[in-house]
Amino acid sequence: MRIATHSRSSLPLVLSAWTGLLVLLVVSGCGSSRPYTLGAVQTTDPDDRPTDRPAETLESMYWDRIDMSVFHQLEKPLNLNWTGRTVGRTLGITDADPADNVNVLDEPPTSSWYTRRHFYDEMSPRELAIGPNERDTTGVAAGPSQQGPWTVTSGKFQGAARGFEIEDPRGDRYLIKLDGPDWPELTTSAEVISTKIFYGAGYHVPQNTITRFTPDQLRIASDAMVNGQDGRRPMTREDLRALLKPYGQGPDGTIRGLASKFVEGEPLGPIFFQGTRDGDPNDRVRHEQRRELRGLRVLSAWLNDADRRHANTLAVYTDEQYVKHYLLDMGSTLGANASQPHQPIYGQAYIIDQRKILTALPALGAYRFPWWHYEGDISYSAVGYFPADVFRPGEWVPTYPNPAFEKMTERDGYWGAKLVMSFSDEDIEAIVETARISSPDAEAHLVDVLQKRRDKVGRYWFDRVNPLDRFSVAASPPVTETGSSPSAEPPRLQFDDLAVEGNLARADARTYTYRMHLDGTALGPRDTTASSRLPLTVDGTALDTVLDNRGRSDPHARVVRVELRTRHDGSISDPTRVYLHVPSSGPPRVVGLERE
């Protein structure tokens, strides 16, 4: 039974959908907003304004699987927006539905959903290894305090993911998760590694650390309860003994676990990957239209985060009186599927996949799905099933359909890929080391697979969207007291080629063609260069001088479009359009960006 208080689209009549489609096709190209701004570029979404506490949203962990696998798939063809855009794209009449919360530089702002981190402001390997975790006095990430007993307040003693909740001597609350008894280090390693990667990418996540404890360290709270055969009953010491019995203790007598600290604030239930939250006036963008949720599909593909669904998220009402949004439960990432390894199908198809069913039905049983041929051997129990060779970034899907993932466009995919590619080999090594995998060979293997899958992600998406990024203007040197400039070098438009930065392409094998436009008219010939610093000149004359000579005082009339393409291996990319405002005094600045 589901009690949901998020907004979802209704089921329109089929006739209304097709009538609306005709209207959509007529107006699809009629947008008139400028692709730039002369004001400040929005880098922060003020969705943290104080508001009343919204009602809690409850959803069954089992119902959301059925809802997304069956009813959501049946609803889509009857949905006006989905039908119109799908048919329009098939006919080549309409473009993909763009994300609604990006700024003029095609970036999502920092918000209650997302914070600009590693790609935008590089973090050191050590900072990434610490991630969201609190520091102790030595600067090392800390979990539950070991300076006294842990008080067990509740437990989950059945099911795939078993564990218990504690309060440590400091009064902090944690969920202690355990590996499957037959797969030591598998789930706990996956959870701590993926949590820190998601954090570095910019998402809000809990503090997750590897911890160790002894059975004698545990005390049972007087009000601790468990689910028994006859309903709820008080927890006993025997319950804990039965839970911990399958787990071997290390030489020091301790058992390994993952400590997930409770996030601060009042839980409001899952965030949902579609619609908006009723009662939250700050929640203005439909969730499936958010860039950070669409692009999350690419990071999830890299990490094989196959269970990324509503139930594994959390919204909390903070002490600052706004709703903050978290990703939770990374225990089904990398090679882990809760307490056991992934199966080859995970990441390849939905559990109920209408696309695959329609492919297989005409073959009357003769069709063999690709994953049937995949080698399922597992070399390291701490890694599980996490291959790089059969990974196809563009074909990856989670176990259950995700509405935001389904709406991902190539621009969303490119954004996700640049977050993935921002993690260097050294970054990955530092993060994986925090999982404390006992086998050096298993740790090295996991690092190698993550690096290979990362590069596959980069190649796939950077081949589809011109990977030029971080545009800025390097101003000409200032004028000296004598009135002369120490250099005649004009301002230059500079950028990073992310394919070169990520060692996916050689700098000496790539050239860039560009041309500047004003009011739709080319200002000069198309130039070709191997440099990522383009002089802002027209036939040798500085761009600001050209505009001054034309008597352009209107700020909007001083916006120049620079269209760039990348040549590589005999092919040329789609254009990236950069908009520059060239004021009558002062340096030019980037005020807009369009990608194809």
C-alpha positions in Angstrom: 0.0 0.0 0.0 1.4 3.3 -1.0 0.7 6.7 0.5 2.3 9.2 -1.8 2.1 13.0 -1.5 4.2 13.9 -4.6 2.6 15.2 -7.7 2.4 13.0 -10.8 1.0 13.6 -14.2 -2.5 12.3 -14.8 -3.5 9.9 -17.6 -5.0 12.0 -20.5 -7.3 10.6 -23.1 -5.6 9.2 -26.1 -7.5 11.6 -28.4 -6.4 14.6 -26.4 -2.8 13.4 -26.5 -2.7 13.3 -30.3 -4.5 16.6 -30.6 -2.0 18.2 -28.2 0.8 16.6 -30.2 -0.2 18.7 -33.3 0.0 21.9 -31.2 3.3 20.9 -29.7 4.9 20.3 -33.1 3.7 23.7 -34.3 5.1 25.7 -31.3 8.2 23.6 -30.6 10.5 26.0 -32.4 8.9 29.2 -31.2 11.1 30.0 -28.2 12.4 33.5 -28.0 14.5 33.8 -24.8 18.1 34.8 -25.3 20.7 32.1 -24.7 22.8 34.5 -22.6 22.5 37.0 -19.7 24.0 40.4 -19.2 23.5 40.0 -15.5 25.2 37.6 -13.0 25.1 34.0 -14.1 23.0 32.0 -11.6 25.2 29.6 -9.7 22.9 29.1 -6.7 19.3 28.1 -6.5 17.7 29.8 -3.5 15.6 26.7 -2.7 16.7 26.8 1.0 14.3 29.6 2.0 12.6 28.8 5.3 9.2 27.1 4.8 6.7 25.1 6.9 7.5 21.4 7.3 5.9 19.4 4.5 4.0 16.2 5.2 5.9 13.0 5.2 5.8 10.9 2.1 5.5 7.1 2.6 6.1 4.5 -0.1 6.4 0.8 0.1 9.9 -0.5 -0.8 8.1 -3.2 -2.8 5.4 -1.0 -4.4 7.7 1.4 -6.1 9.3 -1.6 -8.0 5.9 -2.6 -9.3 4.9 1.0 -10.0 7.9 1.8 -12.1 8.2 -1.6 -13.8 4.5 -1.9 -14.8 2.2 1.1 -14.3 4.8 3.8 -15.1 5.6 2.0 -18.4 1.9 1.7 -19.3 1.2 5.3 -18.5 3.9 6.8 -20.7 2.3 6.3 -24.1 -0.8 8.0 -22.8 1.0 11.0 -21.4 0.7 14.1 -23.7 4.3 15.4 -23.1 5.9 12.0 -23.4 4.0 11.0 -26.5 4.4 14.4 -28.3 8.2 14.5 -27.8 8.8 10.9 -28.6 6.9 11.1 -31.9 8.5 14.5 -32.6 12.0 13.2 -32.1 11.3 10.1 -34.2 10.1 12.4 -37.1 13.0 14.8 -36.5 10.7 17.7 -35.8 11.3 18.3 -32.1 14.5 18.2 -30.0 15.0 16.3 -26.9 13.3 17.7 -23.8 16.0 19.8 -22.1 16.5 20.0 -18.4 14.7 22.9 -16.7 17.1 23.9 -14.0 20.3 24.7 -15.9 21.7 28.3 -16.2 22.9 30.0 -19.4 26.2 28.1 -19.1 24.3 24.8 -19.3 25.1 24.0 -15.6 22.9 23.2 -12.7 23.2 25.6 -9.8 24.1 24.6 -6.3 20.9 23.8 -4.4 19.3 21.6 -1.8 19.8 18.7 -4.3 23.4 19.3 -5.5 26.6 21.1 -4.7 29.3 22.0 -7.2 32.4 20.1 -6.0 35.2 18.2 -7.7 34.8 19.0 -11.3 34.3 22.7 -10.6 36.6 23.1 -7.6 39.2 20.3 -7.7 39.5 18.3 -4.5 42.7 16.6 -3.5 42.8 12.8 -3.3 42.9 13.1 0.4 39.8 15.3 0.5 38.0 12.9 -1.7 39.0 10.0 0.6 37.5 11.8 3.5 34.4 12.7 1.6 31.4 13.8 3.7 32.8 12.3 6.9 33.6 14.2 10.0 37.2 14.6 10.9 38.8 13.6 14.2 41.6 15.5 15.8 44.2 14.0 13.4 42.1 15.0 10.3 41.1 11.4 9.5 37.5 10.5 8.8 35.8 9.2 11.9 32.9 6.8 12.5 31.3 5.8 15.8 33.2 6.6 18.9 35.1 3.6 20.3 35.5 5.2 23.7 32.7 3.2 25.3 29.8 0.7 24.5 27.4 1.1 21.7 23.7 1.1 22.6 21.6 -1.0 20.1 18.3 0.7 19.6 16.8 -1.6 16.9 17.8 -4.3 14.5 17.0 -5.8 11.1 17.7 -9.5 11.6 16.1 -10.8 8.4 16.3 -10.1 4.7 19.2 -9.4 2.3 20.7 -6.5 4.1 21.0 -7.2 7.9 22.2 -4.8 10.6 21.3 -2.8 13.6 21.0 0.8 14.8 23.2 2.2 17.6 23.8 5.2 19.6 27.5 5.7 20.3 29.0 7.3 23.5 28.8 10.8 21.9 25.1 10.4 21.4 25.4 10.1 17.6 23.1 7.6 15.8 24.4 5.1 13.2 23.0 2.2 11.1 25.6 -0.6 11.3 25.4 -2.7 8.1 27.0 -6.1 7.7 28.3 -8.0 4.7 26.7 -11.2 3.6 28.4 -14.0 5.6 29.6 -15.7 2.4 30.9 -12.4 0.9 33.1 -10.7 3.4 34.0 -7.0 2.6 31.8 -7.0 -0.6 28.9 -4.8 0.4 30.6 -2.6 2.9 33.4 -1.8 0.5 31.0 -1.0 -2.3 29.0 1.3 0.0 31.9 3.4 1.3 33.6 3.7 -2.1 30.4 4.8 -4.0 29.3 7.1 -1.2 32.6 9.1 -1.5 32.4 9.2 -5.3 28.9 10.5 -5.2 29.9 13.1 -2.7 32.9 14.2 -4.8 30.6 14.5 -7.8 28.4 16.9 -5.8 25.5 14.9 -4.3 24.3 15.0 -0.7 25.0 11.6 1.0 25.4 10.3 4.5 28.6 9.8 6.3 29.7 6.1 5.7 32.8 4.6 7.2 34.2 1.1 7.7 34.2 0.3 11.4 35.0 -2.7 13.6 33.4 -3.7 16.8 33.2 -6.6 19.3 30.0 -8.4 20.4 30.8 -7.4 24.0 30.8 -3.8 23.0 27.1 -3.9 22.3 24.4 -3.0 24.9 20.7 -3.4 24.2 18.5 -0.3 24.9 15.7 -0.9 27.3 13.1 0.0 24.6 14.8 -1.9 21.7 12.3 -4.0 19.8 12.5 -6.6 17.0 10.0 -8.2 14.7 9.2 -11.7 16.0 7.0 -14.5 14.8 4.2 -13.2 16.9 4.8 -9.5 16.1 6.9 -6.9 17.8 8.7 -7.9 21.0 11.7 -6.7 23.1 15.1 -7.4 21.7 17.2 -9.9 23.6 20.9 -10.8 23.8 20.1 -14.0 21.9 18.9 -11.9 19.0 22.3 -10.2 18.7 24.1 -13.5 19.1 22.1 -15.1 16.2 22.7 -12.1 14.0 26.5 -12.1 14.6 27.0 -15.8 14.7 27.9 -16.2 11.0 30.6 -13.5 11.1 34.2 -14.4 11.8 36.1 -12.2 14.1 39.5 -10.8 13.2 42.8 -11.4 15.1 41.8 -8.6 17.4 38.4 -10.1 18.1 36.4 -7.5 16.1 33.8 -7.8 13.4 33.7 -5.6 10.3 30.8 -3.4 9.5 29.8 -0.2 7.7 28.7 2.7 10.0 26.2 5.0 8.2 25.5 8.1 10.3 21.9 9.3 10.5 21.6 12.5 8.5 20.6 15.6 10.4 17.0 16.8 10.2 13.5 15.3 10.3 13.0 12.5 7.7 10.2 13.2 5.1 10.5 9.9 3.2 11.9 9.4 -0.4 12.4 12.2 -2.8 10.9 10.5 -5.9 12.4 10.8 -9.4 9.4 12.5 -10.9 6.9 15.2 -10.0 7.3 17.7 -7.1 6.8 17.5 -3.4 3.4 18.8 -2.2 3.7 21.3 0.6 7.3 22.4 -0.4 7.1 25.8 -2.1 10.8 25.6 -2.8 10.4 22.5 -5.0 9.6 24.3 -8.2 11.2 22.0 -10.8 9.8 18.6 -11.6 12.3 16.1 -10.5 12.6 14.3 -13.9 13.5 17.7 -15.4 16.5 18.3 -13.1 19.9 18.0 -14.7 21.5 16.5 -11.6 19.0 13.7 -11.5 19.1 13.0 -15.2 22.9 13.1 -15.3 23.0 10.8 -12.2 22.3 8.0 -14.7 25.9 8.3 -16.1 27.5 8.1 -12.7 25.2 5.2 -11.8 26.3 3.4 -15.0 29.9 3.9 -14.1 29.4 2.4 -10.6 26.7 -0.1 -11.7 24.3 1.5 -9.2 21.6 -0.8 -10.3 19.1 -0.1 -7.4 18.9 3.7 -7.8 15.2 4.2 -7.2 12.8 6.2 -5.0 13.2 4.0 -1.9 17.0 4.6 -1.8 16.7 8.4 -1.4 15.7 10.6 1.5 14.3 14.1 2.0 14.9 15.7 5.4 13.5 18.9 6.9 16.5 20.7 8.2 17.0 22.8 11.3 17.2 25.8 8.8 13.6 24.9 7.9 14.0 23.8 4.3 14.0 20.4 2.6 17.4 18.8 1.7 17.7 15.8 -0.6 20.0 12.8 -0.2 21.0 9.7 -2.0 21.1 6.7 0.3 22.0 3.0 0.2 25.0 2.3 -2.1 25.0 -1.3 -1.1 24.0 -2.4 -4.6 26.8 -0.7 -6.4 30.1 -1.9 -8.0 30.0 -5.7 -7.8 27.6 -5.9 -4.8 23.9 -6.6 -4.8 23.1 -6.1 -1.1 24.5 -9.2 0.7 25.7 -11.0 -2.5 27.2 -10.2 -5.9 25.5 -8.7 -8.8 24.2 -11.0 -11.6 25.3 -10.3 -15.2 21.8 -9.0 -16.0 22.1 -6.1 -13.6 22.8 -2.9 -15.6 21.9 -4.7 -18.8 18.1 -4.7 -18.6 15.2 -3.9 -16.3 13.8 -6.9 -14.3 10.6 -6.5 -16.4 11.9 -5.0 -19.6 9.2 -4.5 -22.3 12.0 -3.6 -24.8 13.7 -6.9 -24.4 10.4 -8.9 -24.2 9.3 -7.4 -27.6 12.6 -8.4 -29.1 12.5 -11.9 -27.8 8.8 -12.8 -28.4 9.0 -13.1 -32.2 12.0 -15.5 -31.9 9.8 -18.0 -30.0 12.5 -18.8 -27.5 15.4 -18.9 -30.0 16.6 -15.4 -29.0 19.5 -15.4 -26.5 20.0 -12.3 -24.4 23.6 -11.0 -24.5 24.2 -11.4 -20.7 23.7 -15.1 -21.1 27.0 -15.2 -22.7 28.9 -13.1 -20.2 31.5 -14.7 -18.0 30.1 -14.7 -14.5 33.1 -15.9 -12.7 34.1 -13.9 -9.6 37.9 -13.6 -8.9 37.6 -11.7 -5.6 34.9 -12.0 -3.0 35.5 -8.4 -1.9 34.8 -7.2 -5.4 32.0 -9.4 -6.7 30.7 -9.2 -10.2 31.9 -5.9 -11.6 33.3 -6.2 -15.2 34.7 -3.6 -17.5 34.9 -5.5 -20.8 31.1 -5.9 -21.3 30.2 -2.5 -19.9 28.2 -0.4 -22.5 27.7 3.1 -21.1 25.0 4.1 -23.6 22.9 1.0 -22.9 23.1 0.8 -19.1 19.9 0.8 -17.2 19.1 0.2 -13.5 17.1 -2.8 -12.3 13.9 -0.8 -12.3 12.9 2.1 -14.6 13.8 5.6 -13.2 11.7 8.5 -14.7 14.6 11.0 -14.5 17.0 8.5 -16.1 14.6 7.9 -19.0 14.5 11.7 -19.7 18.2 12.0 -20.0 19.4 13.9 -23.1 22.9 13.9 -24.6 23.6 17.2 -22.9 22.6 15.6 -19.6 24.8 12.6 -20.4 27.7 14.8 -21.2 27.4 16.7 -17.9 27.4 13.4 -16.0 30.4 12.1 -18.0 32.5 15.1 -17.2 31.8 14.5 -13.5 32.9 10.9 -13.9 36.1 11.9 -15.9 37.0 14.4 -13.2 38.2 11.5 -11.0 41.8 10.8 -11.8 43.6 7.5 -11.3 45.1 8.9 -8.1 41.6 10.0 -6.9 40.2 6.5 -7.5 43.1 4.8 -5.7 42.7 7.1 -2.7 38.9 6.4 -2.4 39.2 2.7 -2.9 41.9 2.5 -0.2 39.3 3.8 2.4 37.3 0.5 1.9 40.1 -1.3 3.8 40.0 -4.4 1.5 42.3 -7.0 3.0 43.6 -8.4 -0.3 45.9 -6.0 -2.2 45.2 -7.9 -5.4 41.5 -7.4 -5.0 42.0 -3.7 -4.3 44.2 -3.3 -7.4 41.6 -5.1 -9.5 38.8 -2.9 -8.3 40.8 0.2 -9.1 41.6 -1.1 -12.6 37.9 -1.8 -13.3 36.8 1.6 -12.1 39.4 3.3 -14.3 38.5 1.3 -17.4 34.8 1.9 -16.9 35.4 5.6 -16.3 37.3 5.9 -19.6 34.5 4.1 -21.4 32.0 6.6 -20.1 34.2 9.5 -21.2 34.8 8.1 -24.7 31.1 7.4 -25.3 29.7 10.8 -24.2 32.6 13.0 -25.5 32.1 11.5 -28.9 28.5 12.7 -28.8 29.0 16.2 -27.4 31.9 18.4 -28.2 33.9 18.2 -24.9 35.1 21.8 -24.7 34.5 23.2 -21.2 35.5 25.8 -18.6 35.3 28.7 -20.9 36.8 32.0 -19.7 38.4 35.1 -21.1 42.1 35.8 -20.4 42.2 39.6 -20.4 45.0 41.5 -22.0 47.7 42.9 -19.6 46.8 46.1 -17.8 48.0 49.5 -19.1 51.1 50.8 -17.3 51.4 54.3 -15.8 53.1 55.5 -19.0 49.9 54.6 -20.9 51.5 51.7 -22.7 50.7 48.0 -22.4 53.5 45.6 -21.7 52.2 43.3 -24.4 50.1 43.8 -27.6 48.4 40.5 -27.0 44.6 40.8 -27.2 42.2 39.1 -24.8 41.8 35.4 -25.6 38.9 33.0 -25.2 40.3 29.9 -23.4 38.9 26.5 -22.6 39.7 23.0 -21.6 39.3 20.0 -23.9 38.1 17.4 -21.5 39.1 14.5 -23.9 42.7 15.7 -23.8 42.5 16.4 -20.0 41.2 12.8 -19.5 43.9 11.2 -21.6 41.3 10.0 -24.1 42.8 12.0 -27.0 46.2 13.5 -27.8 46.5 17.3 -27.9 48.6 17.2 -31.1 45.8 15.2 -32.9 43.1 17.8 -32.3 42.5 21.1 -33.9 39.7 23.7 -33.3 37.8 25.7 -35.9 36.0 28.8 -34.9 34.2 31.8 -36.2 32.7 34.9 -34.5 29.2 36.1 -35.3 27.4 39.4 -34.5 23.7 39.7 -35.2 23.8 36.5 -37.1 26.6 37.8 -39.5 30.1 36.3 -39.5 32.7 38.9 -38.4 35.6 37.2 -40.2 36.7 34.0 -41.8 36.6 30.7 -40.0 40.0 30.1 -38.3 41.7 26.9 -37.4 44.1 26.5 -34.5 45.6 23.7 -32.3 45.6 26.0 -29.3 42.9 26.2 -26.6 43.4 30.0 -26.4 41.6 31.8 -29.2 42.5 35.5 -29.9 39.5 37.8 -29.9 40.4 39.6 -33.0 38.9 40.2 -36.4 41.5 40.4 -39.2 44.1 41.4 -36.6 41.9 44.1 -34.9 40.8 43.6 -31.3 37.2 42.7 -31.0 36.3 45.6 -28.7 37.8 48.0 -31.3 35.8 46.4 -34.1 32.6 47.0 -32.1 33.6 50.5 -31.1 34.2 51.4 -34.8 30.6 50.2 -35.5 29.2 52.6 -32.9 27.6 49.9 -30.8 26.6 51.2 -27.4 23.6 48.9 -26.7 24.9 46.1 -24.4 22.9 43.5 -26.3 24.4 44.7 -29.5 27.8 44.0 -28.1 27.2 40.2 -27.6 29.3 38.1 -29.9 28.7 34.4 -30.6 31.8 32.3 -31.1 31.0 28.9 -32.7 33.6 26.2 -32.2 34.1 22.7 -33.6 36.7 20.1 -32.8 38.5 18.2 -35.6 39.8 14.7 -34.6 40.7 11.6 -36.6 39.2 13.1 -39.8 35.9 13.9 -38.2 34.4 17.2 -37.0 32.2 17.7 -34.0 28.9 19.4 -33.6 29.3 23.1 -32.7 29.6 24.6 -29.2 28.4 28.2 -29.2 29.9 30.6 -26.6 28.4 34.0 -26.1 30.7 36.9 -25.1 29.7 40.3 -23.9 32.3 42.8 -25.1 31.7 46.0 -23.1 32.8 49.4 -24.2 35.2 49.4 -21.3 36.6 46.5 -19.4 37.4 42.9 -20.5 34.9 40.6 -22.3 33.2 37.9 -20.3 31.4 34.6 -21.1 27.6 35.2 -20.7 26.1 32.1 -22.4 26.8 28.7 -23.8 24.9 26.3 -26.1 25.8 22.7 -26.9 24.6 20.4 -29.7 
